[in-house]
Amino acid sequence: MANIQATGATLHQQILSEIESRIVSGEWAPGFRLPFEVDLAESYGVSRMTVNKVLTQLAKAGLIERRKRSGSFVAQPQVQSAILEIHTIAAEVRSMNQAYSFTLQSRSIRKAGPLDRAAIEVSAETRLIELRCVHFAGDVPFCTEERLINLDAVPEAEDADFSATPAGEWLIAQTPWNAAEHKISAVAADEPVSELLDVPPHTPCLVVQRRTWNSSGPVTSVRFTYPGDKHAIVATFTPASA
């Protein structure tokens, strides 16, 4: 970066345009820490007040996050998912032009307990797979996943390698569903979730709970937890017939 010469646009507008261009183009990727105010001011040959106004405007636009004592960082793009559609987490992340990855935290097979039966509507003897995962956008945690899979409805899942293929992606490919239910709620991140998402405890989070069924009965019940400022839910409606 070099000093900006005055043109028809103000210095403020020129600096704003240049930094915005670096962010939108991907040159400064999500999570990138911007130079400190004093360094930007020296680089552009302007006052810190001018730089501060630029950064304030970028923060209001959602392009950067300003953190006390840490500096300013390029914000993670907010993804929007359709409430009436089922997408994989990988598709959501890639829609933001981010690299997708995930880690399987745990996998177990057990009989359904009382809370499980309420979540997935199965009998006490039903065998379930329980999975816990963290999905990433780039190097940043995107959401956590807590999932139950009904082995009566999907016996092939017992031999599936969910450390290589995310369960949601595998289920969509292997098991056509004929009914689904979404439930959306807001929660404060508890300590285990805050650690997995790398956010402070009690951070507001968005929870999407989903259940699907096929001709054999309940297939899966899953709970996704997203940092609240990184995700939005969109639903599209048309007027009902008269």
Secondary structure, DSSP 8 states (H G I E B T S, - for coil): -------SS-HHHHHHHHHHHHHHTTSS-TT-B---HHHHHHHHT--HHHHHHHHHHHHHTTSEEEETTTEEEE----EEEETTS---HHHHHHTTT--EEEEEEEEEEEE--HHHHHHH---TT-EEEEEEEEEEETTEEEEEEEEEEETTT-GGGGG--TTTS-HHHHHHHH---SEEEEEEEEEE--HHHHHHHT--TT-EEEEEEEEEEETTEEEEEEEEEEEGGGEEEE--------
